[in-house]
Amino acid sequence: MISLGVKDIVDILIIALLLFYVYKLMKNSGTLSLFYGVLVFLALWVIASEVFDMRLTGTILDKFMSIGLIILVILFQDQIKRFLIDIGSNEKWRYFKRLFSHEQSSEVEHSRIMAVVYACMSMSKTKTGALIVFQRKMPLGNFEKTGDIIDADINVRLIENIFFKNSPLHDGAMIISGHRIKSVGCILPVSHDMDIPKNLGLRHRAALGMSQVTDAICVIVSEETGGISVAKDGALRVKVSAPDLEHILSDSLVG
């Protein structure tokens, strides 16, 4: 008869919560089928090694497990990085982080948000396509290097001029980090999620893909309809109004 103590129950709960969090992370990143495959392999390994004590099969699977861990780290490096950053950026740790870092003033944060909101409103009226990425906790240096580094102040006219249809920098994404426009014309990972509506273009897929592999917030202005959309945490929200955009950015960037 199997007896479960308090320590065993806590152990099971920790593993269950960890699997649930990994499941959500894989679902948002569009790699859920790969997650299921790993679970099936682990189940076979446990059954062969522990339940039926199959020595030959268990030994072979053990060898695959030792190599498989390295392969999983390579395959899921973006998800692992995001998992660790999510833990470290949890609101519970905000008090401790204040002891070691100086938080940006909410007034400055709000001014840069409003500059982007006003620019998006203006570009929406003229149906000027745009893709703006806000860096949060996860560094975006690798994506910045795919475009042109400008390191400029955030203002409405500059954003509009960069995404102007005849501008050489209007293709690609703009990455904003801190209080600066770090890079423009950047290349983002494209999402292959089949649930994306067919009427949405490459900018929306790139924004969603970026939100799946990083914690960044992506704002899109459609060149076809002028509609504003937001990609965040692997989810895409379309037909966003100016007040809603301000609210989303303020909650996510200022807190």
ROKEFI-674796 format. One record per residue (C-alpha): residue in one letter; x, y, z. Coordinates in steps of 0.001 Angstrom, whole numbers, plus 500000, padded with zeros to 6 digits. Layout:
BEGIN
aXYZ;...
This chain:
BEGIN
m500000500000500000;i501341503443499028;s501463505966501859;l501640509663501068;g503040512138503540;v502898515924503552;k506278516106501825;d505065513804499033;i501929515906498478;v503991519112498332;d506374517397495900;i503492516393493618;l501976519880493748;i505280521503492796;i505672519223489768;a502017519768488789;l502371523560488966;l505627523423487024;l504055521293484273;f501030523589484122;y503227526657483742;v505323524942481060;y502100523918479297;k500904527547479204;l504302528712477978;m504373526104475195;k500793526901474214;n501582530612473871;s504712529892471834;g502901527495469466;t505032524464470435;l502349522545472313;s502677519417470134;l506377519240470996;f505481519520474686;y503087516563474353;g505810514565472629;v508221515176475509;l505549514130478030;v504898510867476152;f508619510100476059;l508966510786479797;a505959508586480539;l507453505701478526;w510782506140480300;v509193506020483769;i506994503031482905;a509853501039481384;s512408501855484081;e510383502096487268;v507122500184486785;f508126497145484703;d511872497253485467;m512777496662481819;r516559496910482019;l517452496989478326;t514730499459477340;g515364501506480470;t519097501707479729;i518504502848476149;l515986505459477256;d518407506620479969;k520999507323477276;f518426509263475259;m517472511245478372;s521040512380479007;i521336513612475420;g517725514763475280;l518183517288478084;i520834519097476048;i518607518997472959;l515647520370474937;v517739523253476257;i518715524120472663;l515140523801471345;f513516525713474198;q516219528266474959;d513857531197474333;q511111529671476469;i513550528820479270;k514910532361479207;r511374533759479361;f510448531358482179;l513360532569484328;i512682536221483533;d509004535803484430;i510005534398487821;g512501537177488440;s510108539927487320;n507173538745489408;e505388541490491337;k506212539707494601;w509864540659494150;r509247544313493363;y510064545450496911;f513401543620496863;k514253544901493399;r513750548466494619;l516537547923497136;f519018547236494330;s517743549254491357;h516324552687490715;e512893552544489068;q512096554944486260;s509670557701487127;s506097557074486059;e505888560560484501;v508686559862482039;e507268556428481268;h503831557895480600;s505234560594478301;r506894558021476024;i503713555938476016;m501619558928474973;a504088559770472187;v503571556287470738;v499784556466471225;y499542559822469401;a501785558547466602;c499652555415466205;m496472557499466103;s497947559685463362;m499244556713461343;s495902554940461768;k494099557851460104;t496464557810457108;k496666553975457021;t500409554010457489;g501669550573458444;a503775550368461595;l505206547811464016;i506541549073467357;v508120546789469963;f508462547763473630;q511218545973475520;r510272544886479026;k512464542597481149;m513939540396478437;p516841541979476492;l516217542406472758;g519797543109471673;n519858540297469097;f516747541690467399;e518071545265467503;k521144544174465550;t518967543001462629;g518024546623461902;d519626550074461951;i520706551372465356;i519607555006465798;d519360555430469615;a517054558451469383;d514601560242471639;i510985559117471451;n508745561680469788;v505677561629467579;r507189563201464438;l510183560873464394;i507961557788464666;e505708559022461850;n508678559870459617;i510295556477460141;f507115554615459137;f506263556996456281;k505661554900453167;n508534556442451198;s510988556227454078;p513830553688453604;l513330552578457232;h509570551955457172;d509910548191456612;g510528546089459689;a509973546862463354;m510954549706465650;i512351548618469022;i511944550924472010;s514031550261475107;g513846552483478171;h513320556048476963;r514982555582473593;i514206554311470119;k517051551832469891;s516677550372466416;v514436550475463337;g513880548173460366;c514319545146462638;i513447541584461649;l511181539687464066;p510341535962464316;v507112535170462471;s504408533172464231;h503091530075462451;d499955529934464574;m497087528680462385;d494488530564464454;i495558533967463133;p492767535415460927;k493571535297457223;n492959539035456787;l495919539887459051;g499265540360457374;l502944539785458046;r503222542603460602;h500646540905462814;r502356537517462481;a505731539043463306;a504288540854466332;l502631537691467606;g505806535679467033;m507821538261468982;s505367538119471892;q505628534317471928;v509419534132472264;t509933537255474407;d507981539274476982;a507918542331474699;i504728544221473837;c504168544829470124;v501885547517468694;i500739547164465083;v499069549655462766;s497505547976459743;e498394549388456331;e495179547961454841;t492590549059457424;g494400551492459711;g493341549374462684;i495541549206465776;s496416545836467333;v498511544727470300;a500442541461470735;k501310540554474310;d502190537278476072;g501485535226472955;a498016536702472417;l496852539127469728;r494238541783470402;v492810543602467380;k490707546761466950;v492304548517469902;s491185552098470547;a493578554874471600;p492402554856475262;d492718551053475344;l496221551252473879;e497251553777476515;h495759551587479237;i497500548413478011;l500904550079477693;s500588551916481012;d499629548758482901;s502417546726481311;l505241549260481340;v504472551526484284;g502467549205486536;
